[in-house]
Amino acid sequence: MTRNPRTELINCLLDLAAFLETHPDLPVSSSITAHHFAQGDSDLDLQADIDRIAARTGTPIDFEDSPYGHYATLRAGRVPRRGHPRRRPRPP
């Protein structure tokens, strides 16, 4: 059987939602944040992945951390989603 991380994540979120709904006595946070770490072979590949997410979600690029090499987008709400580039280790 081929493993599908996207399907597994969706199923885990659905399981969590069902569990919380059936256990109203358990305390929960008012929000959670889901992160996506882009992968690519170059900075342009990483930036393109984040740009694609920003375009699909209608969110701007967050340049707050740009001086430190971070290029991110954020979708706000009860479950904010942040997209970040992930740099591959460079060969020695």
Stockholm file with secondary structure:
# STOCKHOLM 1.0

chainA/1-92         MTRNPRTELINCLLDLAAFLETHPDLPVSSSITAHHFAQGDSDLDLQADIDRIAARTGTPIDFEDSPYGHYATLRAGRVPRRGHPRRRPRPP
#=GR chainA/1-92 SS CCCCHHHHHHHHHHHHHHHHHHCTTSCCCSCCCEEEEEECSSHHHHHHHHHHHHHHHTCCEECTTGGGTCCEEEECSSSCEEEEEECCCCCC
#=GC SS_cons        CCCCHHHHHHHHHHHHHHHHHHCTTSCCCSCCCEEEEEECSSHHHHHHHHHHHHHHHTCCEECTTGGGTCCEEEECSSSCEEEEEECCCCCC
//
